[in-house]
Amino acid sequence: MQFFNTYITSGHGSGEKETMYDVVMHHMCDHVLTGGFIGKINETVLNEKLFGIFDMRITKWVFMLWVSFILMVLVFVPLGRKLKKAKMGSKSRWVNMWEALIGFVHDEIVEPYYDHKHIKTAMPYFSTVFFYILFCNFAGLIPGSSTATGNLGVTLGLALFTLSLMIIVGMIRQGPLWIFKGIVPHGIPFVMYFLLWPIEIMGLIIKPFALTVRLFANMTAGHIVIIIFLYLVMMFQNPWVGIGSVVGSLMIYLLELLVAFIQAYIFATLSSMFVGQSMHAH
């Protein structure tokens, strides 16, 4: 029982009884880290706002973004060196697993939407997007941690990169006036242009918005359900409810492992498709 109390406690240290809403909101909302080495940095070096506006203190989601970045460096830098040395392929299962995942990104995410000559150019960005979201998703499933992709600011930032790439690639491939004439179907009557252009612009903006909300909602929903299941143990103080809650939370947790991979795949695939579409006029 003490384990569940420790896991779902908000950590405010007030000793007051908390409702389920308090527990869920604490785990789902961002907060500045206060303990340890990072807490000291927040209280000293980063205590003052940048330009008097921007709060630069390290929060739990910023910390998890750094953790995911460091994990990627620790995995892919040695992996790249090993693949470079193994001209005839590596016999390591660890290397082969990551090589298979990279091949998956190539075959399923990038290749269907780009010409052969553009695949090598597109691979670095979309493989980075896929693996970074994947690492963020899986890191958030570690008990006691938080999911960075459960933050609208994080998912919006990733989606804005996709939107920027759509506009940049469209202008490079179809000229600087692409945003005015390339997104509207060719051959339509001149009067129809003033009706269709605003619609196409709205569609252009809705695409990254959909990416933002989809990733955020899917990564948040599962965590809320797990927390609610665990909170039922403390609420009812009944062994049978406890067994059912643990089994239910475990099943949701296993489902979240699958969702973490699927959402990384969906985000990277849709981003690849949207950018690929901007290379060609309607």
C-alpha positions as a LaTeX table, in Angstrom:
\begin{tabular}{lrrr}
\hline
Residue & $x$ (\AA) & $y$ (\AA) & $z$ (\AA) \\
\hline
Met1 & 0.00 & 0.00 & 0.00 \\
Gln2 & 2.87 & 2.35 & 0.78 \\
Phe3 & 4.19 & 1.86 & $-2.78$ \\
Phe4 & 0.97 & 3.15 & $-4.34$ \\
Asn5 & 0.83 & 6.04 & $-1.89$ \\
Thr6 & 4.36 & 7.02 & $-2.88$ \\
Tyr7 & 3.68 & 6.61 & $-6.59$ \\
Ile8 & 0.55 & 8.73 & $-6.80$ \\
Thr9 & 1.38 & 11.34 & $-4.17$ \\
Ser10 & 1.78 & 14.86 & $-5.49$ \\
Gly11 & 4.88 & 15.55 & $-3.48$ \\
His12 & 3.71 & 18.88 & $-2.06$ \\
Gly13 & 4.54 & 17.72 & 1.42 \\
Ser14 & 1.54 & 19.43 & 2.96 \\
Gly15 & 0.15 & 16.21 & 4.40 \\
Glu16 & $-3.37$ & 17.22 & 3.33 \\
Lys17 & $-5.63$ & 14.65 & 1.76 \\
Glu18 & $-5.77$ & 15.11 & $-1.98$ \\
Thr19 & $-8.59$ & 14.37 & $-4.37$ \\
Met20 & $-8.18$ & 12.38 & $-7.55$ \\
Tyr21 & $-8.36$ & 15.64 & $-9.50$ \\
Asp22 & $-5.38$ & 17.03 & $-7.55$ \\
Val23 & $-3.29$ & 13.93 & $-8.19$ \\
Val24 & $-4.10$ & 13.77 & $-11.92$ \\
Met25 & $-3.51$ & 17.48 & $-12.47$ \\
His26 & $-0.18$ & 17.37 & $-10.64$ \\
His27 & 1.08 & 14.55 & $-12.83$ \\
Met28 & $-0.31$ & 16.03 & $-16.04$ \\
Cys29 & 0.86 & 19.63 & $-15.48$ \\
Asp30 & 4.39 & 20.97 & $-15.67$ \\
His31 & 6.26 & 22.30 & $-12.64$ \\
Val32 & 9.69 & 23.68 & $-11.89$ \\
Leu33 & 12.15 & 21.18 & $-10.39$ \\
Thr34 & 13.12 & 22.18 & $-6.87$ \\
Gly35 & 15.31 & 19.41 & $-5.48$ \\
Gly36 & 18.92 & 18.35 & $-6.04$ \\
Phe37 & 21.47 & 19.89 & $-8.36$ \\
Ile38 & 18.90 & 21.11 & $-10.91$ \\
Gly39 & 16.87 & 22.73 & $-8.14$ \\
Lys40 & 19.93 & 24.72 & $-7.03$ \\
Ile41 & 20.48 & 25.90 & $-10.61$ \\
Asn42 & 16.84 & 27.00 & $-10.82$ \\
Glu43 & 17.15 & 28.93 & $-7.55$ \\
Thr44 & 20.41 & 30.67 & $-8.48$ \\
Val45 & 21.54 & 30.86 & $-12.11$ \\
Leu46 & 18.10 & 30.62 & $-13.75$ \\
Asn47 & 16.08 & 32.38 & $-11.08$ \\
Glu48 & 15.85 & 35.66 & $-13.03$ \\
Lys49 & 13.66 & 35.79 & $-16.13$ \\
Leu50 & 15.43 & 36.32 & $-19.45$ \\
Phe51 & 14.73 & 39.88 & $-20.64$ \\
Gly52 & 12.27 & 40.04 & $-17.75$ \\
Ile53 & 9.82 & 37.88 & $-19.74$ \\
Phe54 & 11.02 & 34.31 & $-20.34$ \\
Asp55 & 11.18 & 31.89 & $-17.42$ \\
Met56 & 14.28 & 29.79 & $-18.11$ \\
Arg57 & 14.01 & 27.52 & $-15.07$ \\
Ile58 & 14.20 & 23.78 & $-15.75$ \\
Thr59 & 10.85 & 22.03 & $-15.48$ \\
Lys60 & 10.10 & 18.32 & $-15.37$ \\
Trp61 & 9.18 & 18.23 & $-19.06$ \\
Val62 & 12.29 & 20.15 & $-20.10$ \\
Phe63 & 14.32 & 17.67 & $-18.07$ \\
Met64 & 12.67 & 14.72 & $-19.87$ \\
Leu65 & 13.41 & 16.34 & $-23.24$ \\
Trp66 & 17.08 & 16.46 & $-22.23$ \\
Val67 & 16.96 & 12.85 & $-21.04$ \\
Ser68 & 15.56 & 11.71 & $-24.40$ \\
Phe69 & 18.20 & 13.72 & $-26.27$ \\
Ile70 & 21.04 & 12.26 & $-24.18$ \\
Leu71 & 19.70 & 8.72 & $-24.65$ \\
Met72 & 19.60 & 9.23 & $-28.41$ \\
Val73 & 23.21 & 10.45 & $-28.41$ \\
Leu74 & 24.30 & 7.48 & $-26.30$ \\
Val75 & 22.57 & 5.07 & $-28.66$ \\
Phe76 & 23.15 & 6.46 & $-32.14$ \\
Val77 & 26.67 & 7.89 & $-31.94$ \\
Pro78 & 28.27 & 4.52 & $-31.05$ \\
Leu79 & 25.81 & 2.83 & $-33.42$ \\
Gly80 & 26.92 & 5.00 & $-36.33$ \\
Arg81 & 30.57 & 4.24 & $-35.61$ \\
Lys82 & 29.94 & 0.50 & $-35.49$ \\
Leu83 & 27.97 & 0.54 & $-38.76$ \\
Lys84 & 30.70 & 2.57 & $-40.42$ \\
Lys85 & 33.35 & 0.03 & $-39.43$ \\
Ala86 & 31.23 & $-3.04$ & $-40.29$ \\
Lys87 & 31.36 & $-2.85$ & $-44.08$ \\
Met88 & 29.78 & $-6.31$ & $-44.46$ \\
Gly89 & 27.19 & $-5.83$ & $-41.72$ \\
Ser90 & 27.35 & $-6.30$ & $-37.97$ \\
Lys91 & 26.74 & $-9.55$ & $-36.11$ \\
Ser92 & 25.55 & $-7.70$ & $-33.01$ \\
Arg93 & 21.84 & $-8.15$ & $-32.28$ \\
Trp94 & 21.77 & $-4.72$ & $-30.65$ \\
Val95 & 23.13 & $-3.07$ & $-33.80$ \\
Asn96 & 20.85 & $-5.13$ & $-36.05$ \\
Met97 & 17.78 & $-4.12$ & $-34.03$ \\
Trp98 & 18.44 & $-0.39$ & $-34.51$ \\
Glu99 & 19.43 & $-0.93$ & $-38.13$ \\
Ala100 & 16.08 & $-2.65$ & $-38.69$ \\
Leu101 & 14.25 & 0.30 & $-37.13$ \\
Ile102 & 16.15 & 2.73 & $-39.35$ \\
Gly103 & 15.22 & 0.55 & $-42.33$ \\
Phe104 & 11.61 & 0.71 & $-41.15$ \\
Val105 & 11.72 & 4.52 & $-41.21$ \\
His106 & 13.25 & 4.41 & $-44.70$ \\
Asp107 & 10.75 & 1.93 & $-46.15$ \\
Glu108 & 7.52 & 2.93 & $-44.39$ \\
Ile109 & 7.85 & 6.62 & $-43.56$ \\
Val110 & 10.10 & 8.29 & $-46.14$ \\
Glu111 & 10.22 & 6.20 & $-49.34$ \\
Pro112 & 6.45 & 6.23 & $-50.12$ \\
Tyr113 & 6.36 & 10.04 & $-50.35$ \\
Tyr114 & 9.62 & 11.04 & $-52.02$ \\
Asp115 & 11.42 & 10.42 & $-55.27$ \\
His116 & 14.47 & 8.19 & $-55.06$ \\
Lys117 & 16.86 & 11.14 & $-55.37$ \\
His118 & 15.27 & 12.94 & $-52.40$ \\
Ile119 & 15.11 & 10.01 & $-49.95$ \\
Lys120 & 18.65 & 10.47 & $-48.63$ \\
Thr121 & 17.97 & 14.17 & $-48.10$ \\
Ala122 & 14.73 & 13.51 & $-46.20$ \\
Met123 & 15.94 & 10.58 & $-44.06$ \\
Pro124 & 17.95 & 12.55 & $-41.43$ \\
Tyr125 & 15.04 & 14.78 & $-40.46$ \\
Phe126 & 12.25 & 12.21 & $-40.37$ \\
Ser127 & 14.35 & 9.54 & $-38.68$ \\
Thr128 & 15.24 & 12.14 & $-36.02$ \\
Val129 & 11.56 & 13.05 & $-35.56$ \\
Phe130 & 10.54 & 9.40 & $-35.28$ \\
Phe131 & 13.22 & 8.34 & $-32.82$ \\
Tyr132 & 13.04 & 11.48 & $-30.69$ \\
Ile133 & 9.29 & 11.13 & $-30.20$ \\
Leu134 & 9.77 & 7.39 & $-29.60$ \\
Phe135 & 12.38 & 8.03 & $-26.91$ \\
Cys136 & 10.22 & 10.72 & $-25.29$ \\
Asn137 & 7.22 & 8.41 & $-25.26$ \\
Phe138 & 9.08 & 5.43 & $-23.78$ \\
Ala139 & 10.98 & 7.56 & $-21.25$ \\
Gly140 & 7.65 & 8.83 & $-19.95$ \\
Leu141 & 6.55 & 5.28 & $-19.16$ \\
Ile142 & 9.27 & 4.88 & $-16.54$ \\
Pro143 & 7.56 & 5.05 & $-13.10$ \\
Gly144 & 8.21 & 8.40 & $-11.46$ \\
Ser145 & 9.03 & 10.18 & $-14.74$ \\
Ser146 & 6.82 & 12.26 & $-17.03$ \\
Thr147 & 6.05 & 12.19 & $-20.74$ \\
Ala148 & 7.39 & 15.24 & $-22.56$ \\
Thr149 & 5.05 & 14.58 & $-25.48$ \\
Gly150 & 2.15 & 14.95 & $-23.04$ \\
Asn151 & 2.83 & 18.70 & $-23.16$ \\
Leu152 & 1.03 & 20.77 & $-25.80$ \\
Gly153 & 4.04 & 23.09 & $-26.04$ \\
Val154 & 6.32 & 20.19 & $-26.99$ \\
Thr155 & 3.96 & 18.68 & $-29.55$ \\
Leu156 & 3.22 & 22.13 & $-30.99$ \\
Gly157 & 6.94 & 22.81 & $-31.33$ \\
Leu158 & 7.44 & 19.55 & $-33.23$ \\
Ala159 & 4.44 & 20.31 & $-35.46$ \\
Leu160 & 5.74 & 23.83 & $-36.21$ \\
Phe161 & 8.97 & 22.29 & $-37.49$ \\
Thr162 & 6.84 & 20.26 & $-39.92$ \\
Leu163 & 4.86 & 23.36 & $-40.97$ \\
Ser164 & 8.07 & 25.35 & $-41.51$ \\
Leu165 & 9.52 & 22.54 & $-43.60$ \\
Met166 & 6.33 & 22.36 & $-45.67$ \\
Ile167 & 6.56 & 26.06 & $-46.49$ \\
Ile168 & 10.33 & 26.06 & $-47.11$ \\
Val169 & 10.28 & 22.98 & $-49.33$ \\
Gly170 & 7.25 & 24.29 & $-51.23$ \\
Met171 & 8.98 & 27.60 & $-51.96$ \\
Ile172 & 12.24 & 25.90 & $-52.98$ \\
Arg173 & 10.56 & 23.42 & $-55.30$ \\
Gln174 & 7.80 & 25.63 & $-56.73$ \\
Gly175 & 9.11 & 29.15 & $-56.28$ \\
Pro176 & 8.62 & 31.91 & $-53.69$ \\
Leu177 & 5.00 & 32.46 & $-54.79$ \\
Trp178 & 4.04 & 28.86 & $-53.98$ \\
Ile179 & 2.03 & 29.96 & $-50.95$ \\
Phe180 & $-0.18$ & 32.05 & $-53.27$ \\
Lys181 & $-0.56$ & 29.88 & $-56.36$ \\
Gly182 & 0.94 & 26.46 & $-55.68$ \\
Ile183 & $-1.56$ & 25.34 & $-53.04$ \\
Val184 & $-4.58$ & 26.11 & $-55.21$ \\
Pro185 & $-5.52$ & 23.64 & $-57.99$ \\
His186 & $-4.47$ & 24.82 & $-61.44$ \\
Gly187 & $-7.04$ & 25.54 & $-64.13$ \\
Ile188 & $-9.81$ & 26.82 & $-61.88$ \\
Pro189 & $-11.77$ & 30.00 & $-62.81$ \\
Phe190 & $-10.18$ & 33.20 & $-61.55$ \\
Val191 & $-13.17$ & 34.01 & $-59.33$ \\
Met192 & $-12.91$ & 30.62 & $-57.61$ \\
Tyr193 & $-9.33$ & 31.39 & $-56.59$ \\
Phe194 & $-10.49$ & 33.89 & $-53.93$ \\
Leu195 & $-12.76$ & 31.21 & $-52.45$ \\
Leu196 & $-10.33$ & 28.29 & $-52.54$ \\
Trp197 & $-7.16$ & 30.07 & $-51.42$ \\
Pro198 & $-8.40$ & 30.83 & $-47.85$ \\
Ile199 & $-9.66$ & 27.24 & $-47.60$ \\
Glu200 & $-6.28$ & 25.86 & $-48.64$ \\
Ile201 & $-4.50$ & 28.16 & $-46.19$ \\
Met202 & $-6.76$ & 26.90 & $-43.41$ \\
Gly203 & $-5.97$ & 23.34 & $-44.46$ \\
Leu204 & $-2.26$ & 24.12 & $-44.35$ \\
Ile205 & $-2.58$ & 25.39 & $-40.77$ \\
Ile206 & $-4.91$ & 22.60 & $-39.63$ \\
Lys207 & $-2.39$ & 19.90 & $-40.56$ \\
Pro208 & 0.18 & 20.77 & $-37.87$ \\
Phe209 & $-2.65$ & 21.50 & $-35.42$ \\
Ala210 & $-3.92$ & 17.95 & $-35.94$ \\
Leu211 & $-0.40$ & 16.60 & $-35.37$ \\
Thr212 & $-0.18$ & 18.61 & $-32.14$ \\
Val213 & $-3.46$ & 17.47 & $-30.63$ \\
Arg214 & $-3.22$ & 13.83 & $-31.76$ \\
Leu215 & 0.16 & 13.18 & $-30.15$ \\
Phe216 & $-0.69$ & 15.15 & $-27.00$ \\
Ala217 & $-4.09$ & 13.51 & $-26.47$ \\
Asn218 & $-2.92$ & 9.94 & $-27.04$ \\
Met219 & 0.11 & 10.24 & $-24.76$ \\
Thr220 & $-1.92$ & 11.95 & $-22.03$ \\
Ala221 & $-5.01$ & 9.72 & $-21.99$ \\
Gly222 & $-3.23$ & 6.50 & $-21.10$ \\
His223 & $-1.30$ & 8.09 & $-18.25$ \\
Ile224 & $-4.47$ & 9.55 & $-16.75$ \\
Val225 & $-6.17$ & 6.15 & $-16.82$ \\
Ile226 & $-3.18$ & 4.50 & $-15.11$ \\
Ile227 & $-3.12$ & 7.14 & $-12.37$ \\
Ile228 & $-6.87$ & 6.78 & $-11.81$ \\
Phe229 & $-6.56$ & 2.99 & $-11.51$ \\
Leu230 & $-3.78$ & 3.34 & $-8.93$ \\
Tyr231 & $-5.70$ & 6.01 & $-7.02$ \\
Leu232 & $-8.61$ & 3.60 & $-6.60$ \\
Val233 & $-6.36$ & 1.51 & $-4.31$ \\
Met234 & $-6.03$ & 4.43 & $-1.88$ \\
Met235 & $-9.66$ & 5.48 & $-2.29$ \\
Phe236 & $-11.32$ & 2.16 & $-1.40$ \\
Gln237 & $-8.62$ & 0.57 & 0.79 \\
Asn238 & $-9.92$ & $-2.83$ & $-0.34$ \\
Pro239 & $-7.66$ & $-5.76$ & $-1.39$ \\
Trp240 & $-10.02$ & $-6.89$ & $-4.16$ \\
Val241 & $-10.23$ & $-3.39$ & $-5.59$ \\
Gly242 & $-6.44$ & $-3.23$ & $-5.27$ \\
Ile243 & $-5.96$ & $-6.41$ & $-7.29$ \\
Gly244 & $-8.35$ & $-5.20$ & $-9.99$ \\
Ser245 & $-6.69$ & $-1.79$ & $-10.08$ \\
Val246 & $-3.20$ & $-3.24$ & $-10.42$ \\
Val247 & $-4.28$ & $-5.64$ & $-13.17$ \\
Gly248 & $-6.12$ & $-2.85$ & $-15.00$ \\
Ser249 & $-3.22$ & $-0.42$ & $-14.74$ \\
Leu250 & $-0.80$ & $-3.12$ & $-15.92$ \\
Met251 & $-2.93$ & $-3.82$ & $-18.99$ \\
Ile252 & $-3.15$ & $-0.11$ & $-19.81$ \\
Tyr253 & 0.61 & 0.18 & $-19.30$ \\
Leu254 & 1.28 & $-2.62$ & $-21.79$ \\
Leu255 & $-1.11$ & $-0.94$ & $-24.22$ \\
Glu256 & 0.78 & 2.32 & $-23.73$ \\
Leu257 & 3.98 & 0.61 & $-24.88$ \\
Leu258 & 2.28 & $-0.08$ & $-28.20$ \\
Val259 & 0.70 & 3.39 & $-28.35$ \\
Ala260 & 4.12 & 5.01 & $-27.75$ \\
Phe261 & 5.48 & 3.35 & $-30.90$ \\
Ile262 & 2.34 & 3.89 & $-32.99$ \\
Gln263 & 2.14 & 7.61 & $-32.19$ \\
Ala264 & 5.79 & 8.17 & $-33.11$ \\
Tyr265 & 5.12 & 6.35 & $-36.39$ \\
Ile266 & 1.93 & 8.33 & $-37.12$ \\
Phe267 & 3.52 & 11.71 & $-36.38$ \\
Ala268 & 6.58 & 11.00 & $-38.53$ \\
Thr269 & 4.52 & 9.47 & $-41.35$ \\
Leu270 & 2.04 & 12.35 & $-41.55$ \\
Ser271 & 4.88 & 14.88 & $-41.37$ \\
Ser272 & 6.63 & 13.08 & $-44.22$ \\
Met273 & 3.42 & 13.01 & $-46.26$ \\
Phe274 & 2.65 & 16.70 & $-45.67$ \\
Val275 & 6.15 & 17.83 & $-46.63$ \\
Gly276 & 6.15 & 15.49 & $-49.63$ \\
Gln277 & 2.87 & 16.99 & $-50.85$ \\
Ser278 & 4.33 & 20.50 & $-50.76$ \\
Met279 & 6.93 & 19.45 & $-53.34$ \\
His280 & 4.26 & 19.12 & $-56.00$ \\
Ala281 & 1.62 & 21.59 & $-57.18$ \\
His282 & $-2.06$ & 20.70 & $-57.12$ \\
\hline
\end{tabular}
